[in-house]
Amino acid sequence: MALVEKGEIFSMSVSKRKYEEMLEEQSDKELASILGISYDELCQLEWDVDTNESSDGLIYDYIYTFRDDSNLEILKKIQGIDIEGRYVYLQPWESDYYESDYYESEIAWYIESPKQLSVLENHLNSIISLTKIVVDEPTKIDLFVMLHAHVIAAMEEFLSGTFIHEITNSDELMKKLIETDPKIGEKKLTLKDIYKENEKIKTTVAKYLNDLTFHRLNKTKEMYKQVLDIDFENIGWFFKAIDVRHHCVHRAGSDKEGKKVDITKESIIELVGDCRELSTLISSEIGK
């Protein structure tokens, strides 16, 4: 009886392992598709996964960092990759999330809600409040690292949500986007598809824009200028803050040499002020 039980247990464990391997393979194939490479190419790479998340555990991005000895030619094929840092951001709604009711409701909110600025303000006010918490020095350093990353994530969300809302609520701006963005402008449709797409054009455009990486500031700046005619002008501080954010989410606030990046209460308050100034500028330009 014991032998039978052991055999049954062994069989169950093998079946479970095969099932887990099947799930892993399926997951990797989905990841390869999202990255724009083949499954065989993905199998040649090794990577680590981190998250960029709020203090209460809300995940903003998954950060896939590929090993230093990864095949450079394969890495160059990956959509949205920072080739120098060998990392790419994937948002939580990637893969199966695209089919969820939550994703659909989020897209609907982007289209319908004009409250992006007030949402950003709520985040920034909370961040300022958190800088006033009295904690020991090691904890304070970790807190400031998380707060810096949170400021950037909140600002990127504002840039994304504001752009999507403005574009999808203006036929003129949607036309301008299609004329200036080669990827969406070159989408080929049959006559049958045209009628289908016409009924859900706002959602289609919103999903396309939501899939763009708004942490790529050069691209974001260009899109705002080309489509909304809003020039960010001098935002060197934002580029620098994004570079620091990279150290925050990849190495817990240390640079490649292991040295802690300089993040203080004052630097966070200054960053919050800069974000407020830029977001107010954008909102006032849109309101004209």
C-alpha positions in Angstrom: 0.0 0.0 0.0 2.9 2.3 0.9 4.5 1.7 -2.5 1.2 2.5 -4.3 0.9 5.7 -2.3 4.5 6.7 -3.0 3.9 6.0 -6.7 0.7 8.0 -6.7 2.5 10.9 -5.0 5.4 10.7 -7.5 3.0 10.7 -10.4 1.1 13.7 -9.0 4.4 15.6 -8.4 5.5 14.9 -12.0 2.1 16.0 -13.4 2.2 19.1 -11.3 5.8 19.9 -12.4 4.8 19.5 -16.1 1.8 21.7 -15.5 4.0 24.4 -13.9 6.4 24.1 -16.8 3.6 24.5 -19.3 2.3 27.6 -17.5 5.9 29.0 -17.4 6.3 28.4 -21.1 3.0 30.0 -21.9 3.9 33.0 -19.7 7.3 33.4 -21.5 5.6 33.2 -24.9 3.3 36.0 -23.9 6.2 38.0 -22.6 8.1 37.5 -25.9 5.1 38.7 -27.8 4.8 41.9 -25.6 8.6 42.6 -26.0 8.4 42.1 -29.8 10.8 39.2 -30.0 10.5 35.5 -30.7 10.1 32.9 -27.9 13.4 31.3 -29.0 15.1 34.7 -28.7 13.7 35.2 -25.2 15.0 31.8 -24.1 18.5 33.0 -24.8 18.1 35.8 -22.3 18.1 36.0 -18.5 16.5 38.7 -16.5 15.4 39.9 -13.1 12.0 41.5 -12.4 11.4 44.3 -10.0 8.4 46.5 -9.3 7.9 50.2 -9.1 5.1 50.5 -6.5 3.6 52.9 -4.0 4.0 52.7 -0.3 0.7 50.8 0.0 1.7 48.2 -2.5 0.0 49.6 -5.7 2.2 48.4 -8.6 2.9 51.1 -11.2 5.3 49.2 -13.4 7.2 45.9 -13.7 10.9 46.5 -14.5 12.6 43.7 -16.5 16.4 44.1 -16.2 18.4 41.8 -18.5 21.8 40.4 -17.5 25.0 42.2 -18.6 26.1 39.2 -20.8 22.7 39.2 -22.7 22.8 39.0 -26.5 22.9 42.6 -27.6 21.4 42.0 -31.0 18.3 40.4 -29.3 18.1 43.3 -26.8 18.0 45.8 -29.6 14.8 44.2 -30.9 12.9 44.7 -27.7 10.3 47.4 -27.8 10.8 50.3 -25.5 14.1 49.0 -24.0 16.7 51.3 -22.5 19.6 49.6 -24.2 22.3 51.3 -22.0 20.6 50.2 -18.8 19.3 46.9 -20.3 15.9 47.4 -18.8 12.3 47.8 -20.0 9.2 48.9 -18.1 6.0 46.8 -18.5 2.8 48.1 -17.0 0.5 45.9 -14.9 -2.1 45.6 -17.5 0.2 43.9 -20.0 -0.8 40.4 -21.1 -4.1 39.0 -19.7 -4.8 42.3 -17.9 -5.8 43.7 -21.3 -8.8 41.5 -21.3 -10.0 42.4 -17.8 -13.0 44.5 -16.8 -10.7 46.6 -14.6 -8.6 47.5 -17.7 -11.7 48.5 -19.6 -13.0 50.6 -16.8 -9.6 52.3 -16.4 -9.5 53.1 -20.2 -13.1 54.5 -19.8 -11.9 56.7 -16.9 -9.1 58.1 -18.9 -11.5 59.0 -21.7 -14.3 60.5 -19.5 -12.6 62.1 -16.5 -10.9 65.5 -16.6 -9.6 65.1 -13.1 -6.0 64.1 -13.8 -4.6 67.3 -12.2 -6.6 66.8 -9.0 -5.4 63.2 -8.8 -1.8 64.3 -9.2 -2.3 66.9 -6.5 -3.6 64.3 -4.1 -0.5 62.2 -4.7 1.8 65.1 -4.3 0.1 66.3 -1.1 0.4 62.8 0.4 4.1 62.7 -0.5 4.8 66.1 1.2 3.0 64.8 4.3 5.1 61.6 4.3 8.3 63.7 4.3 7.3 65.0 7.7 7.2 61.6 9.4 9.8 61.2 12.1 11.8 58.0 11.7 15.4 56.8 12.3 18.0 57.7 9.7 18.2 54.4 7.8 14.4 54.3 7.5 14.4 57.9 6.4 16.8 57.1 3.6 14.6 54.2 2.4 11.5 56.4 2.7 13.0 59.1 0.6 14.0 56.6 -2.1 10.4 55.3 -2.3 9.0 58.9 -2.3 11.2 60.0 -5.1 10.1 57.1 -7.3 6.5 57.8 -6.3 6.7 61.4 -7.4 7.9 60.4 -10.9 5.3 57.6 -11.2 2.5 60.0 -10.3 3.8 62.6 -12.8 4.0 60.1 -15.6 0.5 59.0 -14.8 -0.7 62.6 -15.1 1.1 63.0 -18.4 -0.4 59.8 -19.8 -3.9 60.4 -18.5 -4.1 64.0 -19.6 -2.8 63.3 -23.1 -5.3 60.4 -23.5 -8.2 62.4 -22.2 -7.5 65.4 -24.5 -6.9 63.4 -27.6 -9.9 61.1 -27.3 -12.3 64.0 -26.7 -11.3 65.9 -29.8 -11.9 64.8 -33.3 -9.3 67.4 -34.5 -6.7 66.2 -32.1 -7.3 62.5 -32.9 -6.8 63.4 -36.6 -3.6 65.3 -35.7 -2.3 62.3 -33.8 -3.0 59.9 -36.7 -1.2 62.3 -39.0 1.9 62.7 -36.8 2.2 59.2 -35.3 3.4 56.7 -38.0 2.5 53.6 -36.0 -1.2 54.3 -35.5 -1.4 56.2 -38.8 -0.2 53.3 -40.8 -2.7 50.8 -39.3 -4.3 49.0 -42.2 -8.1 48.4 -42.1 -10.5 46.7 -44.4 -13.8 48.4 -45.2 -15.5 46.1 -42.7 -13.0 47.1 -40.1 -13.5 50.8 -40.7 -17.2 50.5 -39.7 -16.2 48.5 -36.6 -13.4 50.8 -35.6 -15.5 53.9 -36.1 -17.8 52.8 -33.3 -15.0 52.4 -30.8 -12.4 54.8 -32.1 -12.0 56.6 -28.8 -11.3 53.3 -27.0 -8.9 52.1 -29.7 -6.9 55.3 -29.6 -6.9 55.4 -25.7 -5.6 51.8 -25.6 -2.9 52.6 -28.1 -1.8 55.6 -26.1 -2.0 53.8 -22.8 0.4 51.2 -24.2 3.0 53.8 -24.9 5.8 54.3 -22.4 5.3 57.8 -21.0 8.4 57.4 -18.9 10.4 57.9 -22.1 10.4 61.6 -21.6 11.8 62.6 -25.0 8.9 60.8 -26.8 6.4 62.3 -24.4 7.7 65.8 -24.9 7.6 65.4 -28.6 4.0 64.1 -28.6 2.8 67.0 -26.4 4.5 69.4 -28.8 3.3 67.9 -32.0 -0.3 67.1 -31.1 -1.2 69.5 -28.3 1.2 72.3 -29.2 2.5 72.4 -25.6 6.3 72.9 -25.2 7.8 71.7 -21.9 10.8 73.8 -22.6 13.4 73.6 -19.8 12.8 70.2 -18.0 16.4 69.1 -17.4 15.3 68.6 -13.8 12.8 65.9 -15.0 15.4 64.0 -17.0 17.7 64.0 -14.0 14.9 62.9 -11.7 14.1 60.0 -14.0 17.7 58.9 -14.0 17.7 59.0 -10.2 14.4 57.0 -10.2 16.2 54.3 -12.2 18.7 53.9 -9.3 15.8 53.9 -6.8 13.8 51.0 -8.4 16.8 48.9 -9.6 19.3 49.2 -6.8 17.2 50.6 -3.8 18.8 54.1 -4.2 22.4 53.2 -5.1 24.2 53.9 -8.3 26.2 51.3 -10.3 29.2 51.9 -8.1 27.1 51.2 -5.0 27.1 54.8 -3.8 23.8 56.1 -2.4 22.1 58.7 -4.6 21.5 62.1 -2.9 17.8 62.1 -2.1 16.8 64.4 0.8 13.6 65.9 2.1 14.5 69.1 0.4 15.1 67.4 -2.9 11.7 65.7 -2.8 10.0 69.0 -1.9 11.8 70.7 -4.8 10.8 67.9 -7.2 7.2 68.1 -6.1 7.3 71.8 -6.7 8.7 71.3 -10.2 6.0 68.7 -11.0 3.3 71.1 -9.8 4.7 73.9 -11.9 4.8 71.7 -15.1 1.4 70.1 -14.5 -0.2 73.5 -13.9 1.5 74.8 -17.1 0.1 71.9 -19.1 -3.4 72.3 -17.6 -3.5 76.0 -18.2 -2.3 75.6 -21.8 -5.0 73.0 -22.4 -7.6 75.3 -20.9 -6.9 78.1 -23.3 
